[in-house]
C-alpha cells in the first residue's frame, strides 16, 4: 500500500473474490478492503502459532461487506459459475 501511489484509485471494476494476503495477518489495509469491496474474502490459513487470521483482518473484511471464507474452517474450497450465479464448494475441514 505504501508504494501504490494513486494506482488503487484507478481500479474501475470491483472484484468478486479477494484472496487475503499473508493468511490474514494484522497488517492488512482497511483502505484496500473498502476500496475493493469484494463479494468474498478468502483466508487461506491452517493451524499456526501466529494467530492468523487475526480478528483485525476478519473484522476489516466483514466491515467491507465481504462474505468470509476460511480454509481452516472449510478445508479446500472451489468456486464455480452456474449460469449467472456462483457457487462455493468445500472438501471439509481436515483433522489431524
LINTAFEN-V881761 format. One record per residue. PHI is phi in whole degrees, -180 to 180 (NA if undefined). PSI is psi in radians with two decimals (NA if undefined). NEAR is the number of other ideal C-beta (glycine too) atoms within 12 Angstrom. Layout:
# LINTAFEN-V881761
phi=PHI psi=PSI near=NEAR
phi=PHI psi=PSI near=NEAR
This chain:
# LINTAFEN-V881761
phi=NA psi=-0.72 near=15
phi=-59 psi=-0.61 near=10
phi=-100 psi=0.13 near=7
phi=-77 psi=-0.35 near=14
phi=60 psi=-2.38 near=9
phi=-92 psi=0.14 near=9
phi=-60 psi=-0.65 near=13
phi=-64 psi=-0.62 near=18
phi=-70 psi=-0.24 near=11
phi=-88 psi=-0.04 near=10
phi=-68 psi=2.12 near=17
phi=-95 psi=-0.60 near=10
phi=-110 psi=2.47 near=10
phi=-87 psi=2.27 near=18
phi=-75 psi=2.65 near=20
phi=-78 psi=-0.79 near=21
phi=-120 psi=2.44 near=27
phi=-126 psi=2.05 near=34
phi=-85 psi=1.95 near=25
phi=-69 psi=2.33 near=37
phi=-69 psi=2.68 near=25
phi=46 psi=0.78 near=19
phi=60 psi=0.33 near=27
phi=84 psi=0.64 near=36
phi=-66 psi=2.97 near=23
phi=-72 psi=-0.22 near=21
phi=-93 psi=0.55 near=20
phi=-75 psi=2.75 near=33
phi=-102 psi=2.02 near=24
phi=-65 psi=-0.52 near=21
phi=-61 psi=-0.75 near=17
phi=-67 psi=-0.78 near=28
phi=-56 psi=-0.82 near=31
phi=-66 psi=-0.71 near=22
phi=-66 psi=-0.77 near=24
phi=-75 psi=-0.68 near=30
phi=45 psi=0.87 near=25
phi=-65 psi=2.59 near=28
phi=-64 psi=-0.68 near=22
phi=-131 psi=2.32 near=29
phi=-109 psi=2.09 near=36
phi=-100 psi=2.13 near=34
phi=-106 psi=1.87 near=35
phi=-90 psi=1.80 near=26
phi=-154 psi=2.62 near=31
phi=-131 psi=-2.99 near=22
phi=-59 psi=2.30 near=16
phi=-156 psi=2.76 near=17
phi=-85 psi=0.06 near=7
phi=-99 psi=-0.10 near=16
phi=78 psi=0.37 near=17
phi=-85 psi=2.43 near=27
phi=-76 psi=2.58 near=34
phi=-80 psi=2.72 near=22
phi=-59 psi=-0.67 near=16
phi=-59 psi=-0.84 near=21
phi=-66 psi=-0.73 near=35
phi=-63 psi=-0.75 near=31
phi=-64 psi=-0.72 near=19
phi=-61 psi=-0.74 near=34
phi=-65 psi=-0.74 near=37
phi=-66 psi=-0.76 near=23
phi=-63 psi=-0.58 near=18
phi=-75 psi=-0.12 near=29
phi=94 psi=0.12 near=18
phi=-79 psi=2.51 near=32
phi=-74 psi=2.33 near=24
phi=-97 psi=2.22 near=33
phi=-123 psi=2.19 near=34
phi=-124 psi=2.26 near=31
phi=-72 psi=-0.40 near=29
phi=-72 psi=-0.32 near=28
phi=-102 psi=-0.58 near=22
phi=-108 psi=-0.21 near=25
phi=76 psi=-2.71 near=20
phi=-63 psi=2.42 near=20
phi=-124 psi=2.68 near=28
phi=-139 psi=2.52 near=17
phi=-118 psi=2.42 near=22
phi=-147 psi=2.66 near=12
phi=-96 psi=2.41 near=12
phi=-129 psi=1.79 near=10
phi=68 psi=-2.12 near=7
phi=-97 psi=0.01 near=6
phi=-115 psi=2.75 near=11
phi=-115 psi=2.66 near=18
phi=-126 psi=2.57 near=14
phi=-112 psi=2.31 near=25
phi=-128 psi=2.72 near=15
phi=-139 psi=2.75 near=19
phi=-88 psi=-0.13 near=13
phi=93 psi=2.65 near=13
phi=-66 psi=2.32 near=17
phi=-82 psi=2.44 near=14
phi=-114 psi=2.60 near=8
phi=-92 psi=NA near=6
